């Protein structure tokens, strides 16, 4: 499967925020996300970098 | 492989912009992207929606 893990970058470190994410929708300074198991989270910030081959999405405070 | 195709949404339609994208880096109202073959593009706009299971990323003018 091609889901990714979402990490939050803070103070130069990356912390796992949500695993197996399928859907991301940025908007209004927030990012809605939902994973394969239906778990949903909203993070206040922006997408910093996406690397699909590494299955990795990094968010950061806006 | 888990790369995605990037589409631009315009007037309710989605147009293919770059295939087999691995890396995306949003910033300053632009989105830098690079695909598996080293092809790079910069789009002026924002990420509207990402659906990794569908291998689909939709961008739109900011």
Backbone of each chain as nested JSON, in Angstrom:
{
  "chains": [
    {"id": "A", "residues": [
      {"number": 1, "name": "UNK", "atoms": {"N": [0.842, -1.205, 0.0], "CA": [0.0, 0.0, 0.0], "C": [0.873, 1.25, 0.0]}},
      {"number": 2, "name": "UNK", "atoms": {"N": [0.272, 2.345, -0.412], "CA": [1.068, 3.55, -0.628], "C": [0.736, 4.685, 0.316]}},
      {"number": 3, "name": "UNK", "atoms": {"N": [0.2, 4.353, 1.453], "CA": [-0.019, 5.395, 2.451], "C": [1.329, 5.88, 3.008]}},
      {"number": 4, "name": "UNK", "atoms": {"N": [1.296, 7.018, 3.704], "CA": [2.523, 7.589, 4.274], "C": [2.344, 7.836, 5.768]}},
      {"number": 5, "name": "UNK", "atoms": {"N": [3.453, 7.962, 6.438], "CA": [3.412, 8.427, 7.816], "C": [3.604, 9.942, 7.841]}},
      {"number": 6, "name": "UNK", "atoms": {"N": [2.861, 10.588, 8.733], "CA": [2.962, 12.044, 8.85], "C": [3.744, 12.392, 10.119]}},
      {"number": 7, "name": "UNK", "atoms": {"N": [4.721, 13.262, 9.949], "CA": [5.569, 13.708, 11.051], "C": [5.413, 15.214, 11.231]}},
      {"number": 8, "name": "UNK", "atoms": {"N": [5.604, 15.66, 12.47], "CA": [5.638, 17.093, 12.752], "C": [7.082, 17.477, 13.028]}},
      {"number": 9, "name": "UNK", "atoms": {"N": [7.569, 18.476, 12.306], "CA": [8.911, 18.971, 12.588], "C": [8.839, 20.106, 13.605]}},
      {"number": 10, "name": "UNK", "atoms": {"N": [9.641, 19.949, 14.634], "CA": [9.669, 20.968, 15.69], "C": [11.075, 20.991, 16.278]}},
      {"number": 11, "name": "UNK", "atoms": {"N": [11.649, 22.163, 16.339], "CA": [12.997, 22.317, 16.896], "C": [13.99, 21.361, 16.229]}},
      {"number": 12, "name": "UNK", "atoms": {"N": [13.842, 21.205, 14.939], "CA": [14.794, 20.383, 14.196], "C": [14.582, 18.884, 14.326]}},
      {"number": 13, "name": "UNK", "atoms": {"N": [13.568, 18.486, 15.119], "CA": [13.279, 17.06, 15.268], "C": [11.961, 16.714, 14.602]}},
      {"number": 14, "name": "UNK", "atoms": {"N": [11.825, 15.478, 14.199], "CA": [10.578, 15.019, 13.582], "C": [9.891, 14.01, 14.491]}},
      {"number": 15, "name": "UNK", "atoms": {"N": [8.629, 14.308, 14.782], "CA": [7.869, 13.467, 15.693], "C": [6.705, 12.847, 14.925]}},
      {"number": 16, "name": "UNK", "atoms": {"N": [6.51, 11.548, 15.072], "CA": [5.419, 10.863, 14.383], "C": [4.069, 11.401, 14.863]}},
      {"number": 17, "name": "UNK", "atoms": {"N": [3.22, 11.762, 13.922], "CA": [1.925, 12.371, 14.261], "C": [0.769, 11.434, 13.918]}},
      {"number": 18, "name": "UNK", "atoms": {"N": [0.81, 10.839, 12.724], "CA": [-0.248, 9.897, 12.327], "C": [0.317, 8.922, 11.293]}},
      {"number": 19, "name": "UNK", "atoms": {"N": [0.067, 7.643, 11.513], "CA": [0.573, 6.608, 10.599], "C": [-0.453, 6.266, 9.533]}},
      {"number": 20, "name": "UNK", "atoms": {"N": [0.04, 5.685, 8.436], "CA": [-0.815, 5.104, 7.4], "C": [-1.836, 6.09, 6.842]}},
      {"number": 21, "name": "UNK", "atoms": {"N": [-1.381, 7.314, 6.61], "CA": [-2.279, 8.365, 6.123], "C": [-2.549, 8.184, 4.624]}},
      {"number": 22, "name": "UNK", "atoms": {"N": [-3.813, 8.301, 4.295], "CA": [-4.239, 8.222, 2.894], "C": [-4.56, 9.61, 2.342]}},
      {"number": 23, "name": "UNK", "atoms": {"N": [-5.421, 10.344, 3.056], "CA": [-5.95, 11.624, 2.565], "C": [-5.375, 12.803, 3.345]}},
      {"number": 24, "name": "UNK", "atoms": {"N": [-4.957, 13.834, 2.632], "CA": [-4.611, 15.115, 3.268], "C": [-5.297, 16.232, 2.507]}},
      {"number": 25, "name": "UNK", "atoms": {"N": [-5.9, 17.163, 3.254], "CA": [-6.513, 18.343, 2.64], "C": [-6.069, 19.581, 3.397]}},
      {"number": 26, "name": "UNK", "atoms": {"N": [-5.148, 20.352, 2.823], "CA": [-4.743, 21.612, 3.455], "C": [-5.782, 22.706, 3.202]}},
      {"number": 27, "name": "UNK", "atoms": {"N": [-5.848, 23.652, 4.116], "CA": [-6.739, 24.792, 3.907], "C": [-6.89, 25.622, 5.158]}},
      {"number": 28, "name": "UNK", "atoms": {"N": [-6.925, 26.938, 5.0], "CA": [-7.123, 27.846, 6.131], "C": [-6.096, 27.641, 7.236]}},
      {"number": 29, "name": "UNK", "atoms": {"N": [-4.861, 27.384, 6.832], "CA": [-3.8, 27.243, 7.817], "C": [-3.841, 25.952, 8.599]}},
      {"number": 30, "name": "UNK", "atoms": {"N": [-4.709, 25.037, 8.151], "CA": [-4.81, 23.74, 8.824], "C": [-4.667, 22.629, 7.794]}},
      {"number": 31, "name": "UNK", "atoms": {"N": [-4.368, 21.452, 8.288], "CA": [-4.293, 20.292, 7.407], "C": [-5.14, 19.177, 7.999]}},
      {"number": 32, "name": "UNK", "atoms": {"N": [-6.177, 18.826, 7.279], "CA": [-7.007, 17.68, 7.663], "C": [-6.365, 16.429, 7.098]}},
      {"number": 33, "name": "UNK", "atoms": {"N": [-6.334, 15.374, 7.891], "CA": [-5.814, 14.103, 7.358], "C": [-6.61, 12.923, 7.898]}},
      {"number": 34, "name": "UNK", "atoms": {"N": [-6.624, 11.874, 7.108], "CA": [-7.335, 10.644, 7.509], "C": [-6.49, 9.449, 7.104]}},
      {"number": 35, "name": "UNK", "atoms": {"N": [-6.423, 8.483, 7.997], "CA": [-5.611, 7.316, 7.658], "C": [-6.477, 6.129, 7.219]}},
      {"number": 36, "name": "UNK", "atoms": {"N": [-5.805, 5.023, 6.934], "CA": [-6.49, 3.84, 6.39], "C": [-7.526, 3.271, 7.34]}},
      {"number": 37, "name": "UNK", "atoms": {"N": [-7.376, 3.586, 8.623], "CA": [-8.275, 3.012, 9.621], "C": [-9.387, 3.98, 10.01]}},
      {"number": 38, "name": "UNK", "atoms": {"N": [-9.478, 5.073, 9.263], "CA": [-10.552, 6.033, 9.498], "C": [-10.23, 7.048, 10.574]}},
      {"number": 39, "name": "UNK", "atoms": {"N": [-9.03, 6.946, 11.141], "CA": [-8.629, 7.923, 12.161], "C": [-8.368, 9.269, 11.497]}},
      {"number": 40, "name": "UNK", "atoms": {"N": [-8.89, 10.344, 12.114], "CA": [-8.763, 11.667, 11.52], "C": [-8.061, 12.614, 12.481]}},
      {"number": 41, "name": "UNK", "atoms": {"N": [-7.254, 13.509, 11.921], "CA": [-6.622, 14.537, 12.742], "C": [-6.579, 15.834, 11.948]}},
      {"number": 42, "name": "UNK", "atoms": {"N": [-6.549, 16.945, 12.681], "CA": [-6.359, 18.248, 12.048], "C": [-5.175, 18.923, 12.722]}},
      {"number": 43, "name": "UNK", "atoms": {"N": [-4.192, 19.296, 11.923], "CA": [-2.995, 19.951, 12.447], "C": [-2.963, 21.399, 11.974]}},
      {"number": 44, "name": "UNK", "atoms": {"N": [-2.703, 22.31, 12.899], "CA": [-2.564, 23.716, 12.51], "C": [-1.151, 23.963, 12.035]}},
      {"number": 45, "name": "UNK", "atoms": {"N": [-0.995, 24.087, 10.726], "CA": [0.326, 24.296, 10.164], "C": [0.311, 24.082, 8.674]}},
      {"number": 46, "name": "UNK", "atoms": {"N": [1.478, 23.788, 8.142], "CA": [1.621, 23.644, 6.691], "C": [2.437, 22.393, 6.363]}},
      {"number": 47, "name": "UNK", "atoms": {"N": [2.327, 21.984, 5.104], "CA": [3.157, 20.876, 4.631], "C": [4.549, 21.414, 4.326]}},
      {"number": 48, "name": "UNK", "atoms": {"N": [5.547, 20.802, 4.908], "CA": [6.931, 21.231, 4.644], "C": [7.515, 20.442, 3.484]}},
      {"number": 49, "name": "UNK", "atoms": {"N": [7.338, 19.126, 3.525], "CA": [7.907, 18.292, 2.472], "C": [7.19, 16.959, 2.388]}},
      {"number": 50, "name": "UNK", "atoms": {"N": [7.035, 16.48, 1.17], "CA": [6.45, 15.163, 0.925], "C": [7.478, 14.339, 0.162]}},
      {"number": 51, "name": "UNK", "atoms": {"N": [7.744, 13.147, 0.666], "CA": [8.6, 12.221, -0.071], "C": [7.867, 10.883, -0.153]}},
      {"number": 52, "name": "UNK", "atoms": {"N": [7.245, 10.644, -1.288], "CA": [6.353, 9.485, -1.392], "C": [7.123, 8.166, -1.389]}},
      {"number": 53, "name": "UNK", "atoms": {"N": [8.296, 8.181, -1.972], "CA": [9.092, 6.943, -2.003], "C": [9.498, 6.544, -0.581]}},
      {"number": 54, "name": "UNK", "atoms": {"N": [9.739, 7.543, 0.244], "CA": [10.082, 7.274, 1.654], "C": [8.829, 7.109, 2.527]}},
      {"number": 55, "name": "UNK", "atoms": {"N": [7.65, 7.26, 1.935], "CA": [6.379, 7.155, 2.685], "C": [6.369, 8.171, 3.834]}},
      {"number": 56, "name": "UNK", "atoms": {"N": [6.766, 9.366, 3.527], "CA": [6.983, 10.339, 4.589], "C": [6.442, 11.712, 4.211]}},
      {"number": 57, "name": "UNK", "atoms": {"N": [5.637, 12.275, 5.105], "CA": [5.126, 13.634, 4.934], "C": [5.479, 14.416, 6.189]}},
      {"number": 58, "name": "UNK", "atoms": {"N": [6.13, 15.567, 6.007], "CA": [6.544, 16.371, 7.15], "C": [5.739, 17.659, 7.189]}},
      {"number": 59, "name": "UNK", "atoms": {"N": [5.114, 17.911, 8.335], "CA": [4.361, 19.146, 8.557], "C": [5.13, 20.019, 9.53]}},
      {"number": 60, "name": "UNK", "atoms": {"N": [4.795, 21.295, 9.525], "CA": [5.418, 22.199, 10.487], "C": [4.432, 23.313, 10.808]}},
      {"number": 61, "name": "UNK", "atoms": {"N": [4.625, 23.968, 11.94], "CA": [3.77, 25.105, 12.285], "C": [3.918, 26.182, 11.227]}},
      {"number": 62, "name": "UNK", "atoms": {"N": [2.826, 26.787, 10.839], "CA": [2.832, 27.693, 9.679], "C": [3.652, 28.945, 9.872]}}
    ]},
    {"id": "B", "residues": [
      {"number": 1, "name": "UNK", "atoms": {"N": [5.614, 0.839, -6.899], "CA": [6.162, 2.099, -6.375], "C": [5.015, 3.001, -5.92]}},
      {"number": 2, "name": "UNK", "atoms": {"N": [5.386, 3.954, -5.102], "CA": [4.343, 4.736, -4.452], "C": [4.344, 6.201, -4.863]}},
      {"number": 3, "name": "UNK", "atoms": {"N": [4.875, 6.484, -6.004], "CA": [4.799, 7.846, -6.501], "C": [3.346, 8.166, -6.897]}},
      {"number": 4, "name": "UNK", "atoms": {"N": [3.073, 9.457, -7.098], "CA": [1.719, 9.895, -7.466], "C": [1.753, 10.73, -8.734]}},
      {"number": 5, "name": "UNK", "atoms": {"N": [0.621, 10.844, -9.357], "CA": [0.481, 11.795, -10.443], "C": [-0.072, 13.102, -9.889]}},
      {"number": 6, "name": "UNK", "atoms": {"N": [0.429, 14.21, -10.426], "CA": [-0.01, 15.529, -9.977], "C": [-0.923, 16.135, -11.04]}},
      {"number": 7, "name": "UNK", "atoms": {"N": [-2.067, 16.602, -10.595], "CA": [-3.054, 17.228, -11.477], "C": [-3.276, 18.678, -11.054]}},
      {"number": 8, "name": "UNK", "atoms": {"N": [-3.626, 19.511, -12.016], "CA": [-4.026, 20.883, -11.726], "C": [-5.534, 20.987, -11.916]}},
      {"number": 9, "name": "UNK", "atoms": {"N": [-6.199, 21.478, -10.884], "CA": [-7.634, 21.7, -11.011], "C": [-7.901, 23.118, -11.501]}},
      {"number": 10, "name": "UNK", "atoms": {"N": [-8.684, 23.19, -12.559], "CA": [-9.01, 24.495, -13.133], "C": [-10.399, 24.402, -13.738]}},
      {"number": 11, "name": "UNK", "atoms": {"N": [-11.253, 25.319, -13.372], "CA": [-12.624, 25.358, -13.891], "C": [-13.328, 24.012, -13.704]}},
      {"number": 12, "name": "UNK", "atoms": {"N": [-13.067, 23.396, -12.557], "CA": [-13.758, 22.148, -12.237], "C": [-13.203, 20.921, -12.938]}},
      {"number": 13, "name": "UNK", "atoms": {"N": [-12.148, 21.13, -13.759], "CA": [-11.546, 19.984, -14.438], "C": [-10.139, 19.738, -13.889]}},
      {"number": 14, "name": "UNK", "atoms": {"N": [-9.701, 18.514, -13.988], "CA": [-8.356, 18.17, -13.541], "C": [-7.494, 17.791, -14.743]}},
      {"number": 15, "name": "UNK", "atoms": {"N": [-6.357, 18.465, -14.83], "CA": [-5.453, 18.265, -15.954], "C": [-4.134, 17.697, -15.432]}},
      {"number": 16, "name": "UNK", "atoms": {"N": [-3.646, 16.639, -16.06], "CA": [-2.386, 16.038, -15.625], "C": [-1.233, 17.024, -15.802]}},
      {"number": 17, "name": "UNK", "atoms": {"N": [-0.439, 17.179, -14.751], "CA": [0.655, 18.167, -14.763], "C": [2.018, 17.484, -14.758]}},
      {"number": 18, "name": "UNK", "atoms": {"N": [2.181, 16.469, -13.893], "CA": [3.451, 15.729, -13.847], "C": [3.194, 14.333, -13.298]}},
      {"number": 19, "name": "UNK", "atoms": {"N": [3.731, 13.341, -13.986], "CA": [3.532, 11.946, -13.572], "C": [4.668, 11.469, -12.676]}},
      {"number": 20, "name": "UNK", "atoms": {"N": [4.376, 10.42, -11.909], "CA": [5.398, 9.705, -11.132], "C": [6.178, 10.613, -10.195]}},
      {"number": 21, "name": "UNK", "atoms": {"N": [5.445, 11.498, -9.514], "CA": [6.085, 12.468, -8.625], "C": [6.466, 11.786, -7.305]}},
      {"number": 22, "name": "UNK", "atoms": {"N": [7.692, 12.056, -6.886], "CA": [8.188, 11.541, -5.611], "C": [8.19, 12.644, -4.553]}},
      {"number": 23, "name": "UNK", "atoms": {"N": [8.815, 13.782, -4.879], "CA": [9.051, 14.853, -3.905], "C": [8.165, 16.066, -4.194]}},
      {"number": 24, "name": "UNK", "atoms": {"N": [7.538, 16.613, -3.156], "CA": [6.867, 17.916, -3.265], "C": [7.29, 18.785, -2.089]}},
      {"number": 25, "name": "UNK", "atoms": {"N": [7.608, 20.049, -2.389], "CA": [7.959, 21.002, -1.337], "C": [7.195, 22.293, -1.563]}},
      {"number": 26, "name": "UNK", "atoms": {"N": [6.147, 22.525, -0.785], "CA": [5.414, 23.793, -0.903], "C": [6.168, 24.92, -0.202]}},
      {"number": 27, "name": "UNK", "atoms": {"N": [5.952, 26.129, -0.663], "CA": [6.558, 27.274, 0.01], "C": [6.436, 28.527, -0.816]}},
      {"number": 28, "name": "UNK", "atoms": {"N": [6.185, 29.675, -0.145], "CA": [6.108, 30.968, -0.822], "C": [5.097, 30.965, -1.964]}},
      {"number": 29, "name": "UNK", "atoms": {"N": [3.979, 30.279, -1.756], "CA": [2.936, 30.282, -2.769], "C": [3.249, 29.444, -3.994]}},
      {"number": 30, "name": "UNK", "atoms": {"N": [4.333, 28.665, -3.895], "CA": [4.705, 27.803, -5.009], "C": [4.885, 26.369, -4.512]}},
      {"number": 31, "name": "UNK", "atoms": {"N": [4.858, 25.445, -5.434], "CA": [5.107, 24.05, -5.072], "C": [6.17, 23.496, -6.017]}},
      {"number": 32, "name": "UNK", "atoms": {"N": [7.29, 23.157, -5.416], "CA": [8.345, 22.49, -6.174], "C": [8.067, 20.995, -6.179]}},
      {"number": 33, "name": "UNK", "atoms": {"N": [8.238, 20.353, -7.322], "CA": [8.066, 18.893, -7.355], "C": [9.1, 18.251, -8.263]}},
      {"number": 34, "name": "UNK", "atoms": {"N": [9.407, 17.007, -7.939], "CA": [10.368, 16.246, -8.746], "C": [9.864, 14.822, -8.892]}},
      {"number": 35, "name": "UNK", "atoms": {"N": [9.998, 14.291, -10.092], "CA": [9.513, 12.922, -10.276], "C": [10.653, 11.904, -10.297]}},
      {"number": 36, "name": "UNK", "atoms": {"N": [10.296, 10.653, -10.474], "CA": [11.266, 9.562, -10.403], "C": [12.356, 9.664, -11.459]}},
      {"number": 37, "name": "UNK", "atoms": {"N": [12.06, 10.402, -12.525], "CA": [13.007, 10.502, -13.63], "C": [13.839, 11.78, -13.549]}},
      {"number": 38, "name": "UNK", "atoms": {"N": [13.713, 12.496, -12.431], "CA": [14.501, 13.696, -12.225], "C": [13.894, 14.942, -12.836]}},
      {"number": 39, "name": "UNK", "atoms": {"N": [12.73, 14.785, -13.454], "CA": [12.05, 15.953, -14.033], "C": [11.506, 16.824, -12.905]}},
      {"number": 40, "name": "UNK", "atoms": {"N": [11.726, 18.136, -13.036], "CA": [11.304, 19.062, -11.983], "C": [10.365, 20.113, -12.541]}},
      {"number": 41, "name": "UNK", "atoms": {"N": [9.395, 20.491, -11.716], "CA": [8.493, 21.569, -12.104], "C": [8.172, 22.401, -10.874]}},
      {"number": 42, "name": "UNK", "atoms": {"N": [7.835, 23.662, -11.12], "CA": [7.372, 24.533, -10.04], "C": [6.034, 25.113, -10.455]}},
      {"number": 43, "name": "UNK", "atoms": {"N": [5.026, 24.893, -9.609], "CA": [3.678, 25.39, -9.906], "C": [3.322, 26.494, -8.916]}},
      {"number": 44, "name": "UNK", "atoms": {"N": [2.791, 27.587, -9.422], "CA": [2.341, 28.65, -8.529], "C": [0.944, 28.351, -8.06]}},
      {"number": 45, "name": "UNK", "atoms": {"N": [0.822, 27.925, -6.822], "CA": [-0.487, 27.567, -6.289], "C": [-0.337, 26.797, -5.002]}},
      {"number": 46, "name": "UNK", "atoms": {"N": [-1.373, 26.058, -4.677], "CA": [-1.398, 25.331, -3.407], "C": [-1.872, 23.898, -3.636]}},
      {"number": 47, "name": "UNK", "atoms": {"N": [-1.62, 23.063, -2.634], "CA": [-2.123, 21.692, -2.668], "C": [-3.584, 21.714, -2.24]}},
      {"number": 48, "name": "UNK", "atoms": {"N": [-4.427, 21.165, -3.068], "CA": [-5.847, 21.106, -2.728], "C": [-6.181, 19.806, -1.992]}},
      {"number": 49, "name": "UNK", "atoms": {"N": [-5.698, 18.708, -2.526], "CA": [-5.995, 17.42, -1.906], "C": [-4.968, 16.383, -2.322]}},
      {"number": 50, "name": "UNK", "atoms": {"N": [-4.647, 15.52, -1.37], "CA": [-3.754, 14.393, -1.627], "C": [-4.51, 13.117, -1.299]}},
      {"number": 51, "name": "UNK", "atoms": {"N": [-4.523, 12.177, -2.231], "CA": [-5.083, 10.856, -1.955], "C": [-4.048, 9.824, -2.372]}},
      {"number": 52, "name": "UNK", "atoms": {"N": [-3.312, 9.322, -1.4], "CA": [-2.164, 8.46, -1.704], "C": [-2.601, 7.105, -2.254]}},
      {"number": 53, "name": "UNK", "atoms": {"N": [-3.707, 6.614, -1.767], "CA": [-4.178, 5.313, -2.255], "C": [-4.556, 5.408, -3.736]}},
      {"number": 54, "name": "UNK", "atoms": {"N": [-5.061, 6.559, -4.111], "CA": [-5.399, 6.784, -5.527], "C": [-4.197, 7.281, -6.335]}},
      {"number": 55, "name": "UNK", "atoms": {"N": [-3.059, 7.461, -5.685], "CA": [-1.839, 7.967, -6.351], "C": [-2.124, 9.312, -7.018]}},
      {"number": 56, "name": "UNK", "atoms": {"N": [-2.797, 10.166, -6.29], "CA": [-3.293, 11.393, -6.908], "C": [-3.084, 12.601, -6.003]}},
      {"number": 57, "name": "UNK", "atoms": {"N": [-2.478, 13.635, -6.566], "CA": [-2.302, 14.904, -5.856], "C": [-2.896, 15.995, -6.727]}},
      {"number": 58, "name": "UNK", "atoms": {"N": [-3.786, 16.791, -6.145], "CA": [-4.445, 17.851, -6.909], "C": [-3.975, 19.211, -6.406]}},
      {"number": 59, "name": "UNK", "atoms": {"N": [-3.49, 20.023, -7.329], "CA": [-3.069, 21.388, -7.023], "C": [-4.079, 22.359, -7.612]}},
      {"number": 60, "name": "UNK", "atoms": {"N": [-4.064, 23.572, -7.08], "CA": [-4.927, 24.606, -7.647], "C": [-4.26, 25.959, -7.459]}},
      {"number": 61, "name": "UNK", "atoms": {"N": [-4.663, 26.929, -8.255], "CA": [-4.124, 28.277, -8.089], "C": [-4.488, 28.785, -6.699]}},
      {"number": 62, "name": "UNK", "atoms": {"N": [-3.529, 29.409, -6.036], "CA": [-3.696, 29.786, -4.618], "C": [-4.761, 30.828, -4.388]}}
    ]}
  ]
}
